[in-house]
Amino acid sequence: MTAAALEKAWPGSGSFVSLAVTARDGNGAWGGRVVRVEVRFTGATRSLTGDQFRSWFGLRSDWFRLQS
C-alpha cells in the first residue's frame, strides 16, 4: 500500500501523514483482529473500522499488522 493509494481513496484530504492501528480485539497474535484504523492527512483524519479498511484496500482479513 502506498501513500498515493491512500490519497486517492480520500481525495481532498491532503497529503498522507500516517497510518495507525488504534484498537485491536485482544485475541491472538499481534493483539488480535484490527478493530479501528486511523489515517492522517495534512487536511483531515479518517477513522475506519478494521473491516472497512480491509474492504477498501482488498485485504483478505482484518487480522493484519502494519510494516514500514
N, CA, C and O atoms as a GROMACS GRO file, in nm:
protein
  272
    1MET      N    1   0.084  -0.116   0.000
    1MET     CA    2   0.000   0.000   0.000
    1MET      C    3   0.090   0.123   0.000
    1MET      O    4   0.190   0.129   0.071
    2THR      N    5   0.052   0.220  -0.080
    2THR     CA    6   0.134   0.340  -0.092
    2THR      C    7   0.058   0.463  -0.042
    2THR      O    8  -0.064   0.461  -0.026
    3ALA      N    9   0.134   0.569  -0.018
    3ALA     CA   10   0.072   0.696   0.020
    3ALA      C   11  -0.022   0.743  -0.091
    3ALA      O   12  -0.129   0.798  -0.064
    4ALA      N   13   0.018   0.721  -0.216
    4ALA     CA   14  -0.066   0.762  -0.330
    4ALA      C   15  -0.200   0.689  -0.329
    4ALA      O   16  -0.303   0.749  -0.360
    5ALA      N   17  -0.201   0.561  -0.294
    5ALA     CA   18  -0.326   0.484  -0.288
    5ALA      C   19  -0.418   0.538  -0.180
    5ALA      O   20  -0.539   0.548  -0.200
    6LEU      N   21  -0.361   0.574  -0.066
    6LEU     CA   22  -0.441   0.631   0.043
    6LEU      C   23  -0.495   0.769   0.005
    6LEU      O   24  -0.611   0.800   0.033
    7GLU      N   25  -0.413   0.851  -0.059
    7GLU     CA   26  -0.458   0.984  -0.102
    7GLU      C   27  -0.567   0.974  -0.208
    7GLU      O   28  -0.659   1.055  -0.211
    8LYS      N   29  -0.557   0.873  -0.295
    8LYS     CA   30  -0.659   0.853  -0.398
    8LYS      C   31  -0.791   0.809  -0.336
    8LYS      O   32  -0.898   0.844  -0.386
    9ALA      N   33  -0.784   0.731  -0.228
    9ALA     CA   34  -0.906   0.683  -0.162
    9ALA      C   35  -0.984   0.796  -0.096
    9ALA      O   36  -1.106   0.788  -0.086
   10TRP      N   37  -0.914   0.900  -0.053
   10TRP     CA   38  -0.978   1.015   0.013
   10TRP      C   39  -0.932   1.145  -0.051
   10TRP      O   40  -0.854   1.219   0.009
   11PRO      N   41  -0.978   1.174  -0.172
   11PRO     CA   42  -0.938   1.297  -0.239
   11PRO      C   43  -0.981   1.419  -0.158
   11PRO      O   44  -1.088   1.421  -0.097
   12GLY      N   45  -0.898   1.520  -0.161
   12GLY     CA   46  -0.930   1.643  -0.090
   12GLY      C   47  -0.888   1.643   0.056
   12GLY      O   48  -0.909   1.742   0.126
   13SER      N   49  -0.829   1.533   0.103
   13SER     CA   50  -0.786   1.524   0.243
   13SER      C   51  -0.646   1.577   0.264
   13SER      O   52  -0.603   1.595   0.378
   14GLY      N   53  -0.574   1.602   0.157
   14GLY     CA   54  -0.436   1.649   0.168
   14GLY      C   55  -0.338   1.537   0.148
   14GLY      O   56  -0.372   1.429   0.100
   15SER      N   57  -0.214   1.564   0.185
   15SER     CA   58  -0.107   1.464   0.171
   15SER      C   59  -0.110   1.366   0.287
   15SER      O   60  -0.141   1.403   0.400
   16PHE      N   61  -0.077   1.241   0.258
   16PHE     CA   62  -0.072   1.138   0.360
   16PHE      C   63   0.035   1.171   0.463
   16PHE      O   64   0.146   1.211   0.429
   17VAL      N   65  -0.001   1.153   0.591
   17VAL     CA   66   0.093   1.176   0.702
   17VAL      C   67   0.126   1.046   0.774
   17VAL      O   68   0.243   1.012   0.790
   18SER      N   69   0.022   0.972   0.819
   18SER     CA   70   0.048   0.849   0.894
   18SER      C   71  -0.073   0.757   0.892
   18SER      O   72  -0.186   0.797   0.861
   19LEU      N   73  -0.045   0.632   0.926
   19LEU     CA   74  -0.148   0.529   0.935
   19LEU      C   75  -0.120   0.451   1.062
   19LEU      O   76  -0.007   0.409   1.086
   20ALA      N   77  -0.223   0.432   1.144
   20ALA     CA   78  -0.203   0.362   1.271
   20ALA      C   79  -0.322   0.274   1.304
   20ALA      O   80  -0.437   0.311   1.282
   21VAL      N   81  -0.291   0.156   1.357
   21VAL     CA   82  -0.395   0.071   1.414
   21VAL      C   83  -0.416   0.123   1.556
   21VAL      O   84  -0.323   0.121   1.636
   22THR      N   85  -0.535   0.169   1.586
   22THR     CA   86  -0.561   0.229   1.717
   22THR      C   87  -0.636   0.137   1.812
   22THR      O   88  -0.645   0.167   1.932
   23ALA      N   89  -0.691   0.024   1.762
   23ALA     CA   90  -0.759  -0.070   1.851
   23ALA      C   91  -0.759  -0.209   1.788
   23ALA      O   92  -0.775  -0.225   1.667
   24ARG      N   93  -0.741  -0.309   1.874
   24ARG     CA   94  -0.749  -0.449   1.836
   24ARG      C   95  -0.841  -0.521   1.933
   24ARG      O   96  -0.869  -0.470   2.041
   25ASP      N   97  -0.888  -0.641   1.895
   25ASP     CA   98  -0.982  -0.712   1.982
   25ASP      C   99  -0.916  -0.789   2.096
   25ASP      O  100  -0.986  -0.838   2.184
   26GLY      N  101  -0.783  -0.801   2.095
   26GLY     CA  102  -0.712  -0.864   2.206
   26GLY      C  103  -0.698  -1.014   2.198
   26GLY      O  104  -0.646  -1.076   2.291
   27ASN      N  105  -0.743  -1.075   2.090
   27ASN     CA  106  -0.737  -1.221   2.077
   27ASN      C  107  -0.632  -1.262   1.975
   27ASN      O  108  -0.644  -1.228   1.857
   28GLY      N  109  -0.530  -1.334   2.017
   28GLY     CA  110  -0.433  -1.390   1.924
   28GLY      C  111  -0.311  -1.305   1.898
   28GLY      O  112  -0.282  -1.209   1.968
   29ALA      N  113  -0.240  -1.346   1.792
   29ALA     CA  114  -0.114  -1.282   1.754
   29ALA      C  115  -0.135  -1.134   1.723
   29ALA      O  116  -0.241  -1.094   1.674
   30TRP      N  117  -0.035  -1.054   1.752
   30TRP     CA  118  -0.032  -0.910   1.727
   30TRP      C  119  -0.140  -0.834   1.804
   30TRP      O  120  -0.165  -0.717   1.775
   31GLY      N  121  -0.205  -0.898   1.900
   31GLY     CA  122  -0.312  -0.833   1.975
   31GLY      C  123  -0.450  -0.858   1.917
   31GLY      O  124  -0.548  -0.803   1.966
   32GLY      N  125  -0.457  -0.940   1.812
   32GLY     CA  126  -0.585  -0.977   1.754
   32GLY      C  127  -0.623  -0.900   1.630
   32GLY      O  128  -0.542  -0.830   1.569
   33ARG      N  129  -0.747  -0.916   1.594
   33ARG     CA  130  -0.801  -0.850   1.474
   33ARG      C  131  -0.806  -0.699   1.493
   33ARG      O  132  -0.825  -0.649   1.604
   34VAL      N  133  -0.788  -0.629   1.383
   34VAL     CA  134  -0.792  -0.483   1.386
   34VAL      C  135  -0.937  -0.438   1.403
   34VAL      O  136  -1.025  -0.480   1.327
   35VAL      N  137  -0.961  -0.355   1.501
   35VAL     CA  138  -1.094  -0.301   1.527
   35VAL      C  139  -1.105  -0.159   1.471
   35VAL      O  140  -1.210  -0.121   1.419
   36ARG      N  141  -0.998  -0.081   1.482
   36ARG     CA  142  -1.003   0.060   1.439
   36ARG      C  143  -0.869   0.100   1.378
   36ARG      O  144  -0.763   0.065   1.430
   37VAL      N  145  -0.875   0.175   1.268
   37VAL     CA  146  -0.758   0.228   1.198
   37VAL      C  147  -0.775   0.379   1.184
   37VAL      O  148  -0.885   0.427   1.157
   38GLU      N  149  -0.667   0.453   1.202
   38GLU     CA  150  -0.669   0.598   1.183
   38GLU      C  151  -0.570   0.634   1.072
   38GLU      O  152  -0.452   0.600   1.078
   39VAL      N  153  -0.621   0.705   0.971
   39VAL     CA  154  -0.538   0.750   0.860
   39VAL      C  155  -0.532   0.902   0.867
   39VAL      O  156  -0.635   0.969   0.860
   40ARG      N  157  -0.412   0.956   0.882
   40ARG     CA  158  -0.395   1.101   0.894
   40ARG      C  159  -0.340   1.161   0.766
   40ARG      O  160  -0.248   1.108   0.703
   41PHE      N  161  -0.399   1.273   0.730
   41PHE     CA  162  -0.356   1.352   0.615
   41PHE      C  163  -0.329   1.493   0.664
   41PHE      O  164  -0.360   1.525   0.779
   42THR      N  165  -0.272   1.577   0.580
   42THR     CA  166  -0.245   1.714   0.621
   42THR      C  167  -0.374   1.793   0.646
   42THR      O  168  -0.374   1.888   0.723
   43GLY      N  169  -0.483   1.754   0.580
   43GLY     CA  170  -0.607   1.829   0.595
   43GLY      C  171  -0.720   1.757   0.664
   43GLY      O  172  -0.828   1.814   0.681
   44ALA      N  173  -0.699   1.632   0.704
   44ALA     CA  174  -0.808   1.555   0.765
   44ALA      C  175  -0.753   1.429   0.830
   44ALA      O  176  -0.643   1.384   0.800
   45THR      N  177  -0.832   1.373   0.920
   45THR     CA  178  -0.803   1.243   0.979
   45THR      C  179  -0.923   1.154   0.955
   45THR      O  180  -1.036   1.193   0.985
   46ARG      N  181  -0.899   1.036   0.903
   46ARG     CA  182  -1.007   0.941   0.874
   46ARG      C  183  -0.996   0.823   0.970
   46ARG      O  184  -0.888   0.766   0.987
   47SER      N  185  -1.107   0.788   1.032
   47SER     CA  186  -1.112   0.676   1.124
   47SER      C  187  -1.204   0.571   1.064
   47SER      O  188  -1.318   0.600   1.028
   48LEU      N  189  -1.154   0.447   1.053
   48LEU     CA  190  -1.230   0.339   0.993
   48LEU      C  191  -1.227   0.217   1.083
   48LEU      O  192  -1.137   0.202   1.165
   49THR      N  193  -1.324   0.131   1.066
   49THR     CA  194  -1.318   0.001   1.134
   49THR      C  195  -1.214  -0.083   1.059
   49THR      O  196  -1.180  -0.054   0.944
   50GLY      N  197  -1.165  -0.186   1.124
   50GLY     CA  198  -1.072  -0.276   1.058
   50GLY      C  199  -1.134  -0.340   0.935
   50GLY      O  200  -1.066  -0.358   0.834
   51ASP      N  201  -1.262  -0.373   0.944
   51ASP     CA  202  -1.330  -0.435   0.831
   51ASP      C  203  -1.348  -0.337   0.714
   51ASP      O  204  -1.334  -0.377   0.598
   52GLN      N  205  -1.377  -0.211   0.743
   52GLN     CA  206  -1.387  -0.111   0.637
   52GLN      C  207  -1.252  -0.095   0.566
   52GLN      O  208  -1.246  -0.092   0.443
   53PHE      N  209  -1.144  -0.085   0.645
   53PHE     CA  210  -1.011  -0.070   0.588
   53PHE      C  211  -0.977  -0.192   0.502
   53PHE      O  212  -0.927  -0.178   0.391
   54ARG      N  213  -1.004  -0.312   0.554
   54ARG     CA  214  -0.979  -0.436   0.481
   54ARG      C  215  -1.053  -0.435   0.347
   54ARG      O  216  -0.995  -0.468   0.244
   55SER      N  217  -1.178  -0.399   0.351
   55SER     CA  218  -1.261  -0.399   0.231
   55SER      C  219  -1.212  -0.296   0.129
   55SER      O  220  -1.202  -0.327   0.010
   56TRP      N  221  -1.184  -0.174   0.173
   56TRP     CA  222  -1.140  -0.067   0.083
   56TRP      C  223  -1.013  -0.102   0.009
   56TRP      O  224  -0.996  -0.066  -0.108
   57PHE      N  225  -0.922  -0.173   0.076
   57PHE     CA  226  -0.791  -0.198   0.017
   57PHE      C  227  -0.769  -0.344  -0.023
   57PHE      O  228  -0.656  -0.384  -0.050
   58GLY      N  229  -0.876  -0.423  -0.028
   58GLY     CA  230  -0.869  -0.557  -0.081
   58GLY      C  231  -0.792  -0.658   0.002
   58GLY      O  232  -0.741  -0.757  -0.050
   59LEU      N  233  -0.782  -0.633   0.132
   59LEU     CA  234  -0.716  -0.730   0.219
   59LEU      C  235  -0.810  -0.847   0.244
   59LEU      O  236  -0.931  -0.829   0.243
   60ARG      N  237  -0.756  -0.966   0.266
   60ARG     CA  238  -0.839  -1.084   0.285
   60ARG      C  239  -0.896  -1.096   0.425
   60ARG      O  240  -0.991  -1.171   0.447
   61SER      N  241  -0.839  -1.023   0.520
   61SER     CA  242  -0.881  -1.037   0.659
   61SER      C  243  -0.858  -0.906   0.732
   61SER      O  244  -0.782  -0.820   0.687
   62ASP      N  245  -0.925  -0.891   0.847
   62ASP     CA  246  -0.899  -0.776   0.933
   62ASP      C  247  -0.795  -0.810   1.040
   62ASP      O  248  -0.782  -0.740   1.141
   63TRP      N  249  -0.723  -0.919   1.018
   63TRP     CA  250  -0.615  -0.960   1.105
   63TRP      C  251  -0.485  -0.929   1.032
   63TRP      O  252  -0.431  -1.015   0.961
   64PHE      N  253  -0.434  -0.810   1.048
   64PHE     CA  254  -0.314  -0.766   0.978
   64PHE      C  255  -0.231  -0.677   1.070
   64PHE      O  256  -0.278  -0.631   1.174
   65ARG      N  257  -0.108  -0.654   1.029
   65ARG     CA  258  -0.022  -0.560   1.101
   65ARG      C  259   0.044  -0.470   0.999
   65ARG      O  260   0.059  -0.506   0.882
   66LEU      N  261   0.082  -0.353   1.045
   66LEU     CA  262   0.146  -0.255   0.957
   66LEU      C  263   0.297  -0.274   0.963
   66LEU      O  264   0.353  -0.298   1.070
   67GLN      N  265   0.360  -0.263   0.851
   67GLN     CA  266   0.505  -0.269   0.843
   67GLN      C  267   0.556  -0.146   0.771
   67GLN      O  268   0.490  -0.094   0.681
   68SER      N  269   0.672  -0.100   0.810
   68SER     CA  270   0.728   0.018   0.742
   68SER      C  271   0.817  -0.024   0.628
   68SER      O  272   0.873   0.061   0.559
   0.00000   0.00000   0.00000
